[in-house]
Amino acid sequence: MPDLTEEEYDALDEKWTNTTPKVGPNGTGFFARRKAALAAQAARSITVDSFTADYLLTKAIAAHKTPADIIGDMVQKEIAAAP
């Protein structure tokens, strides 16, 4: 990354000093979106037996999905079926 000249530093400082960050209502601002994106990436690992792993992989390949998507679909169905 090239170093900036003194004038470029001053122009950048001027820009960010005079620019008010745009925030959005209801969690639509920069930090809220970033936090939501990071939370969506968070995952937990579980251990399953080889039969279950093979079943999930086979279903995922047949449906052109990931095993995580298959598990998610199964959980959604269980939640929807719960009284």
Secondary structure in CASP SS format (residue, H / E / C, confidence):
PFRMAT SS
TARGET T0000
AUTHOR 0000-0000-0000
METHOD secondary structure of the structure
MODEL  1
M C 1.00
P C 1.00
D C 1.00
L C 1.00
T C 1.00
E H 1.00
E H 1.00
E H 1.00
Y H 1.00
D H 1.00
A H 1.00
L H 1.00
D H 1.00
E H 1.00
K H 1.00
W H 1.00
T H 1.00
N H 1.00
T C 1.00
T C 1.00
P C 1.00
K C 1.00
V C 1.00
G C 1.00
P H 1.00
N H 1.00
G H 1.00
T C 1.00
G C 1.00
F H 1.00
F H 1.00
A H 1.00
R H 1.00
R H 1.00
K H 1.00
A H 1.00
A H 1.00
L H 1.00
A H 1.00
A H 1.00
Q H 1.00
A C 1.00
A C 1.00
R C 1.00
S C 1.00
I C 1.00
T C 1.00
V C 1.00
D C 1.00
S H 1.00
F H 1.00
T H 1.00
A H 1.00
D H 1.00
Y H 1.00
L H 1.00
L H 1.00
T H 1.00
K H 1.00
A H 1.00
I H 1.00
A H 1.00
A H 1.00
H C 1.00
K C 1.00
T C 1.00
P H 1.00
A H 1.00
D H 1.00
I H 1.00
I H 1.00
G H 1.00
D H 1.00
M H 1.00
V H 1.00
Q H 1.00
K H 1.00
E H 1.00
I H 1.00
A H 1.00
A H 1.00
A C 1.00
P C 1.00
END
